[in-house]
Amino acid sequence: MENRINIQKLQPEAYKAMYALENYLQHSQLSKTHLELIKIRASQINGCAFCINMHTSDALKQGETSQRIFLLNAWRETELFTEEERTILAITEEVTLISRQGLSEETYRKAEKLFDESYLAQIIMAVVTINGWNRIAISTSLTVK
């Protein structure tokens, strides 16, 4: 792959803002499992190898199982994920693929029943943040070494 611009070096204030979002998420109510499922699934959809590698490694260190990670892109066809996790994965997919239909009314209503408003807001912010990181990594050709 060709070398591309290093946004972190050229625009440190932009990275500082992205890291502020990341810091917010690390100190939010989101469980580490929920946060890593969001990061991995959005990164799979976006095809961001750099982020998939980082977040699957982080999830494994935090106790996530290899089996669940391997089956994450087929979460609808397995019973390995809780109702809450399945709803979070649906939100992740619908927000990541926002041009298709956006966050559907059905998924939103289900989330409202499972999570309080604050937690739901944090889920959405986690999806928005990882999508931003994915776009930076892919656009600048960050690679896994």
C-alpha positions as CSV (number, residue, x, y, z in Angstrom):
1,M,0.0,0.0,0.0
2,E,1.1,3.5,-0.7
3,N,1.9,5.9,2.0
4,R,-0.8,8.5,2.7
5,I,-1.1,11.5,4.9
6,N,-0.8,11.1,8.6
7,I,-3.8,13.1,9.9
8,Q,-2.6,12.6,13.5
9,K,0.6,14.4,12.7
10,L,-0.8,17.0,10.3
11,Q,-4.0,17.8,12.3
12,P,-3.3,16.9,15.9
13,E,-6.4,18.9,17.1
14,A,-8.6,16.7,15.0
15,Y,-7.2,13.6,16.6
16,K,-7.4,15.2,20.0
17,A,-11.2,15.7,19.4
18,M,-11.5,12.0,18.3
19,Y,-9.6,10.9,21.4
20,A,-12.0,13.0,23.5
21,L,-14.9,11.0,22.1
22,E,-13.0,7.8,22.8
23,N,-12.3,9.0,26.4
24,Y,-15.9,9.8,26.8
25,L,-16.8,6.2,25.7
26,Q,-14.2,4.6,28.0
27,H,-15.8,6.5,31.0
28,S,-19.4,5.9,29.9
29,Q,-21.8,3.3,31.4
30,L,-21.3,1.0,28.3
31,S,-20.0,-2.4,29.3
32,K,-16.7,-3.3,27.8
33,T,-18.4,-6.2,26.0
34,H,-21.0,-3.9,24.5
35,L,-18.4,-1.4,23.4
36,E,-16.1,-3.9,21.8
37,L,-19.0,-5.7,20.0
38,I,-20.0,-2.3,18.5
39,K,-16.4,-1.5,17.4
40,I,-15.8,-4.9,15.9
41,R,-19.2,-5.2,14.0
42,A,-19.0,-1.7,12.6
43,S,-15.4,-2.3,11.5
44,Q,-16.4,-5.5,9.8
45,I,-19.1,-3.8,7.9
46,N,-16.8,-1.0,6.9
47,G,-14.0,-3.4,6.0
48,C,-11.4,-1.7,8.3
49,A,-8.7,-4.3,8.9
50,F,-6.8,-2.0,11.2
51,C,-9.8,-1.6,13.5
52,I,-11.0,-5.2,13.3
53,N,-7.5,-6.3,14.4
54,M,-7.3,-3.8,17.2
55,H,-10.7,-4.4,18.6
56,T,-10.8,-8.2,18.4
57,S,-7.5,-8.2,20.2
58,D,-8.9,-5.9,22.9
59,A,-12.0,-8.0,23.2
60,L,-10.0,-11.2,23.7
61,K,-7.9,-9.5,26.4
62,Q,-11.1,-8.5,28.1
63,G,-12.4,-12.1,28.2
64,E,-14.5,-12.2,25.0
65,T,-14.6,-15.7,23.4
66,S,-13.1,-16.5,20.0
67,Q,-16.3,-18.3,19.1
68,R,-18.4,-15.1,19.5
69,I,-16.0,-13.0,17.6
70,F,-15.9,-15.6,14.8
71,L,-19.7,-15.6,14.6
72,L,-20.2,-11.9,15.0
73,N,-20.9,-11.2,11.3
74,A,-23.6,-14.0,11.5
75,W,-25.1,-12.9,14.9
76,R,-28.7,-13.4,13.8
77,E,-28.1,-17.1,13.1
78,T,-26.7,-17.9,16.5
79,E,-28.0,-17.9,20.1
80,L,-24.6,-16.9,21.5
81,F,-25.7,-13.2,21.9
82,T,-28.1,-11.9,24.5
83,E,-31.2,-9.9,23.6
84,E,-29.4,-6.7,24.6
85,E,-26.4,-7.6,22.5
86,R,-28.5,-8.4,19.5
87,T,-30.3,-5.1,19.8
88,I,-26.9,-3.3,20.1
89,L,-25.7,-5.2,17.0
90,A,-28.9,-4.2,15.1
91,I,-28.3,-0.5,16.1
92,T,-24.7,-0.8,15.0
93,E,-25.6,-2.2,11.6
94,E,-28.4,0.3,10.9
95,V,-26.5,3.4,12.0
96,T,-23.3,2.2,10.1
97,L,-25.4,1.6,7.0
98,I,-27.4,4.7,7.6
99,S,-28.1,5.4,3.9
100,R,-30.2,2.2,3.6
101,Q,-32.9,3.1,6.1
102,G,-31.3,4.7,9.1
103,L,-32.1,3.5,12.6
104,S,-35.4,1.7,12.1
105,E,-38.4,2.4,14.3
106,E,-38.6,-1.3,15.2
107,T,-35.0,-1.4,16.4
108,Y,-35.3,1.9,18.2
109,R,-38.4,0.9,20.1
110,K,-36.8,-2.4,21.1
111,A,-33.8,-0.5,22.4
112,E,-36.1,1.8,24.4
113,K,-37.5,-1.2,26.2
114,L,-34.1,-2.6,27.0
115,F,-32.0,0.4,27.8
116,D,-32.5,3.7,29.5
117,E,-32.2,6.9,27.4
118,S,-28.6,7.6,28.7
119,Y,-27.4,4.1,27.8
120,L,-29.1,4.3,24.4
121,A,-27.4,7.6,23.7
122,Q,-24.1,6.1,24.6
123,I,-24.6,3.2,22.2
124,I,-25.4,5.6,19.4
125,M,-22.3,7.7,20.2
126,A,-20.1,4.5,20.3
127,V,-21.4,3.6,16.8
128,V,-20.8,7.1,15.5
129,T,-17.3,7.2,17.0
130,I,-16.1,3.9,15.5
131,N,-17.5,4.8,12.1
132,G,-15.3,8.0,12.3
133,W,-12.2,6.0,13.2
134,N,-12.9,3.5,10.5
135,R,-13.2,6.2,7.9
136,I,-9.9,7.8,9.1
137,A,-8.1,4.4,9.0
138,I,-9.4,3.4,5.6
139,S,-8.9,6.8,4.0
140,T,-5.3,7.1,5.2
141,S,-4.5,3.4,4.5
142,L,-3.6,2.5,8.1
143,T,-2.4,-1.1,7.9
144,V,-2.0,-4.0,10.2
145,K,1.6,-4.9,10.6
